[in-house]
């Protein structure tokens, strides 16, 4: 299945299949009761999502939206879990995938623990280069989303990005 930028793959709270991202990028946003959204994760090629449903089914934690044109395989839940039961050695590959995602998230936590706003942005840019290159951070995420991702206001992100261009 092809998703174009801005198209939704699944909605928070629904239940359904798992998905393998072949190419592109997806963002996972949490939607609050007042309708506001916060960016909580970026999904990169070769990830199978939702992560919290790789071993047992659960409703979707957030809403998945294509950040760029993306190719996604649908993995029917019943077939996925039956395959795991029939081939328990597959649990190792799931554990390795979850381990890699945990490492990615630990680096994201490191971005949040930086004190200086410029350091938070620098660490996010390095993380983005490592996991999402060749896409540029500002070509993929809005200033508001960048701010949500590292705990800063959009205005601060705007000021930091302008300062980077001037230096």
Residue pairs with C-beta under 8 A, 6 or more apart in sequence:
1 71
1 72
1 73
1 74
2 69
2 70
2 71
2 72
3 9
3 24
3 26
3 66
3 69
3 70
3 71
3 72
4 66
4 69
5 66
5 67
5 68
5 69
6 65
6 66
7 65
7 66
8 63
8 64
8 65
8 66
9 19
9 26
9 64
9 65
9 66
9 72
10 16
10 19
10 60
10 63
10 64
11 60
11 63
12 29
12 30
12 31
12 59
12 60
12 61
12 62
12 63
13 59
13 60
14 59
14 60
15 57
15 58
15 59
15 60
15 77
16 60
16 77
17 74
17 75
17 76
17 77
17 80
18 48
18 49
18 50
18 53
18 54
18 75
18 77
18 80
19 48
19 49
19 64
19 72
19 73
19 74
19 75
20 46
20 47
20 48
20 72
20 73
20 75
21 43
21 44
21 45
21 46
21 47
21 48
21 49
21 70
21 71
21 72
22 45
22 46
22 70
22 71
22 72
22 73
23 45
23 70
23 71
24 45
24 66
24 67
24 68
24 69
24 70
24 71
24 72
25 42
25 43
25 44
25 45
25 66
25 67
25 68
25 70
25 132
25 135
25 140
26 42
26 43
26 49
26 64
26 65
26 66
26 67
26 70
26 72
27 39
27 41
27 42
27 43
27 64
27 65
27 67
27 141
27 145
28 39
28 40
28 41
28 42
28 43
28 49
28 61
28 62
28 63
28 64
29 37
29 38
29 39
29 40
29 62
29 63
29 65
30 37
30 38
30 40
30 61
30 62
30 63
31 37
31 62
31 63
32 38
37 63
38 148
39 141
39 145
39 148
39 149
40 62
41 62
42 67
42 131
42 132
43 49
43 64
44 131
44 132
47 97
47 101
48 54
48 75
48 97
49 64
50 58
50 60
50 61
51 97
51 98
51 101
52 58
52 61
53 77
54 94
54 97
54 98
55 84
55 91
55 94
56 81
57 77
57 81
67 140
67 141
68 135
68 140
83 90
84 90
84 91
84 94
104 127
104 131
107 123
107 127
107 130
108 127
108 149
110 123
111 120
111 123
111 124
111 127
111 149
111 150
112 120
112 150
112 151
114 120
114 123
117 152
117 156
117 160
118 160
118 163
120 150
120 151
120 152
121 146
121 150
121 152
121 157
121 160
121 161
123 150
124 137
124 146
124 149
124 150
125 137
128 135
128 136
128 137
128 140
132 140
137 146
138 146
138 161
141 149
143 154
143 157
143 158
143 161
144 154
144 157
146 152
146 157
147 153
147 154
147 156
147 157
